[in-house]
Amino acid sequence: MASPSGASRLRSEFRHTDLPDAITNDNTKSAGTLRRGVLTVRLYAADAKWHPGPADAPPVIAALFGEEGRAPSNPGPLMRIPLGTRIDVTMRNTLRDTVMFVAACRFPCKDAVLVAPGASGQLAFTPAAVGTFVYYALPIHRGVPVLSSDEGGQLRAVLVVDPAGAPPRPDRIIVTNIYEHVRGPTESTKGSRVLFTFNGRMWPYTERLTYTVGDSVRWRLVNLGGGQHPLHLHGFYFRVESRGDGVTDTPIPPAQQPLVVTENIALPGTFQMVWSPDRPGNWLFHCHRPMHMGAWLNDELYDRAPKFPEALALSHGDHMGDDMSGLVIGIKVLPARGVTTAGAERPSVATRLRLVAEKTSDSYGPEPTLGYSLRRSGDTASSAASSPGPIMTVTRGQRTQVAVVNHLAVATTVHWHGIELESYNDGVGGWSGAGAQLAPMIAPGDSFVATFTPPRAGTFIYHTHMNDLGQMAAGMYGALIVLEPGEQWNDTTDHVFAVGQSGLFAPAWTVVNGLPAQQPLHLKAGVPHRFRFFSMTIDDDTDVSIARNDSVVTWTPVAKDAMPIPAAERAARPAKLHFGPGETYDFELTPQPGEYQMKVMSLTNVLLTIVAE
């Protein structure tokens, strides 16, 4: 990250009482005037007071785009046109520095213009393709563009090109971004101020979206800052229709469009998704990196030191107001008549489980290690408490009840990640459910019974959804495997690799199945083995590779987020995987006799030896 410039320090130290108040942009209306095939847009760049949260929080002094005659906005004004339209943009620069103004929407429209302080610049271009693209500006210091999340980091916006000849399909545009202010010398007693936003706002001040059962919901996601974001939708699968990098946008053929519950979006990046709710209630859409949605961001919003040393004690009664912030959007789905809801009540329960949240050991250094023990109906004793929790197996189509018992000193909940279930059972205390019937957090010594009927087999996750940052780093997650009717779990050919982090504070390291170092894994050679991966890391993506004699071997993809890979795409490929928190992947590997090395690279690296014999 670039160090703060002199202009940046002046901006942070000087109290701009005369600056305008910025507005947040929901990206529902295009800027400019469209006439005779030309969209004419008049923009300016200016410092403004931006409030990503409540009015009583200290404002962020940031350079923003605005449309002439209107307040500056975050994100910047949307430009949206039908294909074949020419865009004529004038950009007036009121900032102290020269800026490079860039439109990036596939050749020949990728272009840039330098605009000096007090001057105006023009770009005219005709986008060549349909899709979701971006435009932005970069301050220039000593002839070098400043690439930082502080100065100029909010001078970013979206350009959408719709098909010509028909009105665009209704959709919503959701932009992720980060503001990270690096202190100047006079502010050395404070740390950085870090804010993660959806459309310029942080939870619980993000827009609440309301739909009705049966609606077709289409979103365009645009990543303008903050690294990669694994974006997770509670309760429903969504179809990914296209992916892009901000400059290009590639439609995915219908037969190959993946159905997922978590999509990891790169920076810069875009994707278009469509989904349809078939169950009413309250749901969430959020980044699955706890650092991007953790309670510590509430302190950052008020520009005060985060309470990291008290992380595990930060679970409050008001989970929705105090335990989450940043990249979270609340969704309300209203009921509709004539819709059969998934997971409806049945007269009997086939499977009863007891899952106990408890402290397991102090193996994560000074921080407690938390996890779960598990007991099935009819068992005389529970499994030993472990982190991650024991593998929980249930059967597709069977009504299942899990009594979650809290033996911790703080409140907790359990979210059934990827499971299609009723909202009340989804595991977000104070939010799951509808109206006045909201699921509570699970207080110390209390319990909650979650009921669901899994409609599909595959690899899922159960994990805490209370103070995710502290409790997930402490190990509160586990594999939830849904088997086909009549299928039995076979741990000689079926293997789970849960990637996590050993605590929140240094020294922390990557753990696989709770351990930073692995004993050799012995496999039967010549038979297919299923490798199931999922990540519960705090702020890191993960790369996995399997090699033999320094050469990467091949495996066959089986499923992503428990959704089977189409048969046409089940071809052997190099055994490499890049994935983010909240994603699950299944592969099939048939090892030949010999020794293999599996590398797991994340916060730190883990090497696992596989011996096939």
Secondary structure as GFF3:
##gff-version 3
##sequence-region A 1 613
A	DSSP	alpha_helix	6	13	.	.	.	ID=ss1
A	DSSP	beta_strand	23	24	.	.	.	ID=ss2
A	DSSP	beta_strand	33	35	.	.	.	ID=ss3
A	DSSP	beta_strand	38	50	.	.	.	ID=ss4
A	DSSP	beta_strand	60	67	.	.	.	ID=ss5
A	DSSP	beta_strand	72	74	.	.	.	ID=ss6
A	DSSP	beta_strand	79	82	.	.	.	ID=ss7
A	DSSP	beta_strand	86	93	.	.	.	ID=ss8
A	DSSP	beta_strand	99	104	.	.	.	ID=ss9
A	DSSP	beta_strand	111	115	.	.	.	ID=ss10
A	DSSP	beta_strand	120	125	.	.	.	ID=ss11
A	DSSP	beta_strand	131	141	.	.	.	ID=ss12
A	DSSP	beta_strand	144	145	.	.	.	ID=ss13
A	DSSP	beta_strand	156	162	.	.	.	ID=ss14
A	DSSP	beta_strand	172	181	.	.	.	ID=ss15
A	DSSP	three_ten_helix	185	187	.	.	.	ID=ss16
A	DSSP	beta_strand	193	198	.	.	.	ID=ss17
A	DSSP	beta_strand	209	212	.	.	.	ID=ss18
A	DSSP	beta_strand	217	223	.	.	.	ID=ss19
A	DSSP	beta_strand	229	233	.	.	.	ID=ss20
A	DSSP	beta_strand	238	244	.	.	.	ID=ss21
A	DSSP	beta_strand	249	251	.	.	.	ID=ss22
A	DSSP	three_ten_helix	254	256	.	.	.	ID=ss23
A	DSSP	beta_strand	259	260	.	.	.	ID=ss24
A	DSSP	beta_strand	262	265	.	.	.	ID=ss25
A	DSSP	beta_strand	269	275	.	.	.	ID=ss26
A	DSSP	beta_strand	281	287	.	.	.	ID=ss27
A	DSSP	three_ten_helix	290	292	.	.	.	ID=ss28
A	DSSP	alpha_helix	296	301	.	.	.	ID=ss29
A	DSSP	three_ten_helix	308	313	.	.	.	ID=ss30
A	DSSP	pi_helix	319	323	.	.	.	ID=ss31
A	DSSP	beta_strand	328	334	.	.	.	ID=ss32
A	DSSP	beta_strand	351	364	.	.	.	ID=ss33
A	DSSP	beta_strand	367	376	.	.	.	ID=ss34
A	DSSP	beta_strand	389	395	.	.	.	ID=ss35
A	DSSP	beta_strand	400	406	.	.	.	ID=ss36
A	DSSP	beta_strand	414	417	.	.	.	ID=ss37
A	DSSP	three_ten_helix	423	425	.	.	.	ID=ss38
A	DSSP	beta_strand	433	434	.	.	.	ID=ss39
A	DSSP	beta_strand	437	438	.	.	.	ID=ss40
A	DSSP	beta_strand	447	452	.	.	.	ID=ss41
A	DSSP	beta_strand	458	464	.	.	.	ID=ss42
A	DSSP	alpha_helix	468	473	.	.	.	ID=ss43
A	DSSP	beta_strand	477	483	.	.	.	ID=ss44
A	DSSP	beta_strand	494	501	.	.	.	ID=ss45
A	DSSP	beta_strand	510	512	.	.	.	ID=ss46
A	DSSP	beta_strand	521	523	.	.	.	ID=ss47
A	DSSP	beta_strand	529	535	.	.	.	ID=ss48
A	DSSP	beta_strand	542	548	.	.	.	ID=ss49
A	DSSP	beta_strand	551	552	.	.	.	ID=ss50
A	DSSP	beta_strand	554	560	.	.	.	ID=ss51
A	DSSP	beta_strand	563	564	.	.	.	ID=ss52
A	DSSP	three_ten_helix	567	569	.	.	.	ID=ss53
A	DSSP	beta_strand	573	574	.	.	.	ID=ss54
A	DSSP	beta_strand	576	579	.	.	.	ID=ss55
A	DSSP	beta_strand	584	589	.	.	.	ID=ss56
A	DSSP	beta_strand	594	601	.	.	.	ID=ss57
A	DSSP	beta_strand	605	612	.	.	.	ID=ss58
###
